[in-house]
Amino acid sequence: MKKKSIRLLLLLVCISCFTNSYAQSYNHKNNEHWLRDFQAAASSAVLLNNESAIIPIKDLQQKIASVNIDGNDAIVFDSLLNKYTIVTSFSASKYNSDSSLYGLSDDLKFYKTVIVQVTAQALNDKRTINFIMDIKRSKQLILVVTGKFKFLKYADEIDQPIIWTEKETDVTKGFAAQLIFGGVVANAKLNRTYTSKYIKGSGNATAPVRLAYTVPEETGINIDDIEKPIDSLVSNAIDEKAIPGAVVLILKDGKVIFNKAFGYHTYDRIEPMLITDIFDLASVTKVSATTMAIMHLYEQKKIALDSTFGYYIPSARNTNKNNIKIKELLLHQSGLEPDVDLPLLPIDVSTDSSAAYPLKAGEKVFIRREYFKAGMWPHMLNSKMDTRGKYVYSDLSMTYMKEVVERQSLEKLDHYVQDHFYGPLGMQTAGFNPLNRFDIKQIVPTENEEIFRKQWLRGYVHDPTAARYGGVSGNAGLFAAANDLAVLSQMILNGGTYGDVQYFQSETIHLFTSQQSAVSRRGLGFDRKDTTSEYGYPSKLAATETYGHTGFTGTSFWIDPEKNLVCIFLSNRVYPKVNNAIYKLHTQGNIMDAVYKAIEKAAGTRR
């Protein structure tokens, strides 16, 4: 392997969130060195021609391309761009036989924004400048230029945003990529006049609006103080056959400071776990999908917390579910059973897809179109109630709320959250029925289910109720990778804003995430810290106002607003069969405790 490739690999491993690698990250000393270089890049990279505030890019649903004309390998730059949204990479070197780069221009015809990496000297190359001027006539152009500022004279005719830095290194490229999407900020100015256009003091400033990707040392935390204990805890869980693998992501002060994959998809150790892998989130769906939709409709005054279930759902009015308040459903105090048996008759299932059997629950398992209306829904509505006013966690609560959401929004739940949240936020993997969009190898398998579908489940929802819905339910069915959960969590932690877009009022976030029950710890939809837990739930050291949710498959995310902290743990503990070993080991709670100890140690060092 060439030295350059080795250097690139080490950099990618240093910041584990830049790569799909599951290898060790750099140690504290090397992280400090990287951080000094990154801070130097921040102080020297000048943003020009951004008076219209094109940077940070706001619309993450547009088609964006990244073109590398004559710079070094763009792997760091492009991989970081793709942390924020899908960015398609092009290399001008593949068009060397085209003296005018017309072929490259043709291949970019469907892209709205084109990010071009180029050296300063290349701006004096006729082929390059003609290509750039052609792009800027029909598209939003962003230039990332490396080279001496004296070459700014070649950019006088360019009036679209330019990020200019004198050094071309992996660190400067990483900074520029994050700057484009608002993970880091621009503050630097030109220290002297170069042309009549680019005078001394030129340079636009920006504000941080999205996640940054960095090393723990930027927040004052020593990598060794979090990586060593987390490595030990997760490795122990794998050794004890509690989980075959996991992904851990730690988000502090709006910065992803730790993101690492451990183990394998299965115990046969064939497919290594990657940080981009997609997990069945199980009951994390309740807050990451259903509660998000409820909060949105609540703000539009389409759902009222004190209204009754029967007010929204006519078919419930002649049942004992009629007078259940929406608030009671969200608090799990409605009197509903934890779950209800939903029998499937032979007529309800087919091995072939058809108009009569359109809902896919597994390989060669299709549910009858009329099953919900004729069997499932009546069975759910006629289930008994005997604990109203008490806290009894029930999956039925959010299946009911799915019906409320869809009736009040006039959209299916999966479409609603995709259109209003996941797409605009740049959440690339989050969604239901992931096999419709992703290769099966990117999706982590769950259980060998032997009762209903009688097969290994991979890409099909583990939860049997959600499977009967065809994979889209209010209680389960959402799949996502860790980075997407981090984006959603940061939006919530920000009080409802992300990417300079306001998704919720801060008052709504506070209402739903704060304790709203007189008989339990719960918020509205959200779970919260249990101060009575013997072992600490979710963590002994978590602040009282910590909120989040867990999922049956071995997933969780927790947000601590006091520490400005998010902890995400994704595993497939139900593989190959359901077991509770990970909870007996207290792996998730111990990981959070280790992070809190590292934060406290860092605070003590600064004092």
N, C-alpha and C positions, 0 to 999 in steps of 0.2 A: 504493500500500500504506500502511495506517495505521501510525503510529509504534509503536503497541503490537505490531503484527505484525512490524515490522522488529526490534524489541527481542527478541521471542521467537525469531525466526529466528537472530539473532546469538548468542543464548545457546546455542541448539541447536548451532550451528556451533562455538561455543567448546569445548564438550565433544562431540567428534564422535561419541562412542559413544552419545549420546542420540538420534541421528537416523539416518535412512537417507541423509543427504546425503553427497556425495563432495567437498564444497567444502573450502576451506582452513579451518583452525581459527584461533582468535585467536592473537595474538602474546604474547610473554612478559609485557609490561606489563599487558595486559588480563587475562591469566590470573592474575597476582598480585592484581589488583583483585577478580576473581571469587572467588579463594581466601579473601581477607579477608572477603568477604561470607558465604561458606560457613562459615568458622570462627565468625563472629559468630552465624550461624543455629544452629550446634552448641552454642554457649554459652548460647543463650537459649531454645531449644525444650525444653519440659518434658514429660516422659512421666508421665502420671498413671494411677492405677487399673490398674497392670500387675503387681500382686502375684502373679497366677497365671501370669506370664510368657507371656502371649498373644503379645506382641511380643518378639522377632522371630517371625513366622509360621513354623511348623515344617513343616506339611503343604503341599507345593506341588502336590499332585495333586487337591486339593479345588477346587470351583468358587468363584471369587472375583470380586466385582463392585466397581467404584469408582463412587460416586455423587457428582456435583458439584451441590450445591444452589443456592448463590448466590455462589460465588466467581468469581474471574477464570478465564480460559481454562485448562483443566486439561491442556493438551498436554504440558507438561514432567512434571507429576506422573504422568500415566497412562503416558507413554512409559517412564519409569523403572520404574514398577511392572512393566511388561511385560518388563523385562530379567530378572526373576527367575522369572516364571511367567506363564501366560496370565491376564490380568485384563480383564474386559469392562467397558467404560465406559458410564455412563448419565448423562444430564443432566436435572435436574429441570425445566429450562426447557421441555423438550419436553412436559411434563405440566401446563402452566400453566392449561389449561382444567379441570383436575381440582383442585378446591378442597381435597381431602383427601389427594392423592397416593396414592390407593388403586390407581390404575393402575400406578404405579411399583412399589408393593409387590407387586402381582401379577406383574409382570415379573421380580421378584427371587426368585420362589418356589423356583427350583432352585439358588440360590447358598447356600453354607454360611457364607461370611464376606463381610460387606459393609463396605467402607471408605467413609466419608462425609466429604466435604470441605464445610465450612460456616463461615460467619463467626460470630463470637461473638454479634453482635446477633441473628442469625437464631435462636439458641437460645431467644429470647424470643418467637418467632413460633409461634403455636398450631399451624399446619399443619406446620411443620418439626419441632417437638418431638413432636407426635403420631406423625409418621412415624418418627422416631428411636426412640421408645419401642415402637412396633409392631415395628420391626426387631429390637430387642434381646430381645424376648420369644421369638423363634424362631430367631435366628441369632447368630453371633459378630459383634459390632459393633466397629469401630474408628473413632473420630472424629478427624479432623484439623481443628483449630479455629484460626482466625486472628482476632486482635482483642485488645483490652485485657484484662488479667487480671482487672480489676474485674468483668467479665461472667461469671466463674467461678460466680457465684451462680446462674446459669441452669443449671448442670451438676450441681447437688447430687444430683439423682435418678439420675444416670447412674453406673453402677458398672462400666462396661466401659472398655477403654483409650482414653485421650485423648492426642493429641499437640497441645500448645497452644503457639502462638507468636504474639507480638504483631504481627509484620509479615507481610503477605501479599505475598510476592514470588516470582518464579520460583525464586530460590535457596532460600528457606525451604521451598517446596513440594518441590524436588528433595531437600533434606535429609530431609524427612518421609517421602518415598517410600522412600528407601534405609533409613531407620530401621525402617520396618515389616518389612523383610525381613532386617535385620541386616547391611547393608552398612556402615552407620555406627552409632555408639553414642549413647545418651542418658546425660548426666551432670548436666544442669542441675536446679536446685531452685527452688522458689518463694522469693522473697526477703522475703515477708511473708505474713501470714495474711489470707485473703480471705473464708473462711467457716469454720464449725466443722469442715467436712470437709477443705477445702483450706487447710491451715495452713502457716506458714513452715517451710521445709525439706522440704515434700512434693516428691516426684519420684523415679521409679524409674530405676535405672541398668541398662544392658544391655551386652553384649559383642559384638564383631564376629564374625559367623559365616559371612558370604557376601561375595562380591565387592563392592567399592566402585567407583563411577564418578566419576572426578575428572580434574584436570589434572595434568600432569607436575610442576608446581611444588610440589604437596603432598608429593612425595617428594624435593624439592630439585633436580629436573632442570629445566633451561630448555627449554621447548617448541621453541625454535629449534634447539637442539642435537640434537634427534632428527627433527623434522619436515623440516627443510631437506635433510639427507642422505638420508632415506628417500624424500622426494619426488623427489629427483634420481635415485636408484638405480632406483626403480620406473618413473619416466618414461622413463629410458634403455632399460629392458627393453622397454617398450611401443613406443618408437620403433624399436628394433632388431627388432621383430616376434618377440620371444622369448615374449611373452604379450600377449593383448588387454587384460587387466585383472588386478587383484589386490585382496585385502583384507589389511591388516596390523594385527595387534593386539599391543600390548605390555602386559604385566601385571607390575607391580612392587609388592612388599610387600602383596599381596592387593588391589591397586587397578588397575583398567584405566585406564592413563594415556594410551594412544594407541590409537585404533581408526579406521581410515580406509580408504575404498574408492578405487580408482584405475582409470581407463580405463573400458572397456565389456565387455559379455559377448563381443562379437565385433569383428572389425576393421571392420565396416561402421559402427560408432559410433552405433548406434540405441538400444540399451538400456544406460544407464549402470550401472556396477557399484555395488551398494549394500552396506553393511556387514551387512545382514540376508540377503544372498544365500546360497544353499545350494550347496556344492561337493561333487563326487565326491572323497572323501578317499583313494581307492585304498588303498595299503598302510598308511596311517595306521590303517586298520581293524584291522590285526594287533595293535596295542596298545590302541586306543580301544574295541574291542569284544572280540575274542577273548581277549587277555591279561587284560582285566578279569574275564571269566568264569572263566578258568583260576585266577586269583588267589583268586577267591571260593570256587571249589570246592576249591582247595588248603587254604584255611582251614577248610573243612568236612570235611577229610580224605577227600574224594571223589576227589581226584587227588593222586598222589604223584609227585614229580619223578624218582625212581629206578625207578618202575614202567615196564614196557614198553608199547609201543603195542599189541602183541598181547594183553596182559593186559586191556585195555579193549575192544578191537575183535576179536571172534572171527574175522571174515572175513580178518584179516591174519595169522592164526596159521600158515597153510600157505604163507606168502610170505616173501621176504627182508626184509620190514618188521616181522616179528614181534618181534625183540629190540631194536628201536630204543627207546632210553629217552626218556621225555617231555622230560627236560632237554636231550637232544641235539636234539630238534625245536625247542625254544625258542631254542637257541643257534645253529641252522643248522649243526650238526655231525653230522647224521644220515647223511650219504652220499647224500641225495636229490639228484636233478638240480635245476637252477634252476627248470625248468618241464617240462611234458610235453605233447606234442601230443595233443589230445583230438578225434579226428575225429567229424564229424557226418554220418550217412548220411541220405539223403532221408527215410527213415521216422522219423527223430528230430525233424524240424522240420515245423511246420504254420503256415499263415497264419491259421488260425482257432483260437480257444480252445475247448476241450472238456474233458470228463472225462479223456480220454486225453492231451490236450496242455494241461496247466494252468499251466505255468511260462512266464511272459512275459519274454522277453529283449530285446524291442524292439517297435516298432510293427509289428503283424502278424507277429511272430516268436514262436512258442510251442514249447516244448521238451516232448518226450514224457515222460510220467510215469515210465516205466520206464527212461528213458535213463541215469539215475545208476546204478541197480542193475545194469542189463544191459550197459552200455557204459563209462560214465565211470569208475566205481569200480574195476572189474576192470583197466582200462587203467592207472589210477593205481597200484594195488597191484602190478602186474607191471612197473612201470618199473624201470630198472636203478639200481644203487647201486655207486659205486666210489670215493667220497671220504670215507668215514666217519672221523670224528675231525678232519677239516679244516673250516675255515670256508668254506662255499659257500652264499651266500644263496639260499634256495629258497622259492618261493611254495607248494610242496606241503606244507611243514611246517605251516602254519596251516590249510590245507584238511583235513589229517589231524586237527589239534587241534579243528576244528569238530565232527568226528564224535565225538571223545572228550567234548567239552563236552556235546553233546546227549544222548549215552548216559548220562552220569553225572548230568546235571541233570534229565533227563526232559522237557526243553523245547527248542524250537527256539532257535537262537542269537539271532536277532533279538528274540524274545519275552523271552528271559532277560535280555539287557542292558537292554531297555526297562523291564522290571519291577523290576530290582534296582538300576539306575543312572540311566538317562536320565530316567525319570519322576520318581523321588524327588529327583534333583538339580535339577530344573527345566530340563532341557535340552530345549528346545521343538522344535528342528529335527532333532536327531540321530536317525538311524534308517536302515533299509534301504528300498529301493523308495519313494523320496519322492513319486512321482507319486500314490501312494495317499492322500497327506495334503496336498499343497501344489500351488498353481498352478504350471504349468510355467515361468511367467515369473520365478519366484523362484529357479529352479534354473539354474545356470550350465552352458552346453553344453560338451561335450568334442569328440571327434573325429568327422570324417566317415569312418565305418568302412566299408571297401569289401570285406571278405573274408567275414565271417560274417553280419552283419545288414544290411549294404549300405544304411546310412542315417546321417543325422546323429543323434548320441546326445545326448539331453538328458533327464535324469531316469532314464535307463537306465544301469546300471553300465558303465563303460568296459572293465574287465578281462574278457577273454573267458572265463576259467574261472568267475568269479563269475556271468557271464551264463548259463552253462550250469546253474548252480545255481538259476536263477530270481532272481538278484540278491542272494542271501544266502549269502556264503561266509566262511570264516575268514581269507582273505587279502585280500579287498576287498569292496566293496559298501556301506560306510557312507558316508552323506552327512551334512553338518552345516554350519552357519554358524559363524563365528569365535567368537562369544560362547559357544556351547556347548562348544567345545574349551577355552576359557578356564576355564569352570566345572569341567570334568573335570580339567584340568591343576592347578587350585588345590586340588582335593580330594587329588590325588596329592602335591602339594607340601606340603600340610598334614599329610602322614603318614597319610592315609586318612580324614580327617574333613572334613565340610563341612555347613553349615547345622545345626550342633550334632548331627549324626548321624555315627556311626562306620561307615564302609563297609569299611575294612580295618584290620588291626593295623599299626602303624608298622613292625614287624619284617618284615611281608610286603612292604610298599612297598620297604623297604631291600633285601631279598633280590632282588626282581625287577629293580630299577633299578640295582643295583651290578654291577660287572664279575664275571661268573661263569665266564668262559672262560679257559683257559690259552693259547689260540691266537688269540684275537681280542679286540676291545674290547667285545663284546656282553654285555648283561645277559640276563635271561630274558624273551624277547619284545621288550624294549626295545633300541633302538640307543643308542649312547653316543658321546662325543667320540672322534674318531680323532686321537691325539696325533702320529701319523706323517704326517698329511696335509700335502702341500706347501702347499695354499692355506688350510688350516684347515677342518676339518669337525667340527661344522657352522659353526664360527667360530674364527678365530685366537685371539680373546680369551676364549672360553668357558672356564669352569672344567673341570678334568679330570673331575669327577663329573657333568657335564651329560648328560642323557639325553632321549630323545624318539623320533621316527621321521619318515620322509619318505614321500611318496606319488608314484607314477609320474606322476600327472596334474599335478604341480607344487605339491604341498602339503607342509607340514611343521609340526611343533610341537616346541619344545625347552624343557626345564625345567632351570634352573641353580639348584640348592638353595643354593649358596654366596652367590649374589647375590639369592636370593628372587625370581627372574625367570622369566617365561615369554615366549617369542617365537613368534608364530603367523603363518605366511605361507600364504595360500591363493590359488592361481591356476589357470588352465586352459591350461597351456603346451602341451597336446596338441591345441589348436584351431588351425587346422582339421586339421592333421596333426602327428604327433609330431615334435618337434625338440628339440635339446639346447642351444639358444642361452642359456637362462636359467642353465644350469650353467656354460657358458663365460664368462658375465658375472659369475658368483659373486654373483648378486643377493641370495640369501637370507643367505649368509654375511656379505656386506658390510653388510646391514641390521643383523644382529646386532652386528657390530663397531661400527657407528655408535652403537648403543644402549649398548654397554659403554663407549665413549669418553665418552658423555654422563654416564653414571653416575660414571665416574672424575673427570670434570671437576667434577661436583657435589660429590663427596667432597672434592676439593682445595679447592673454594671454602669448604666448611664448616671445613676445618682451620685 
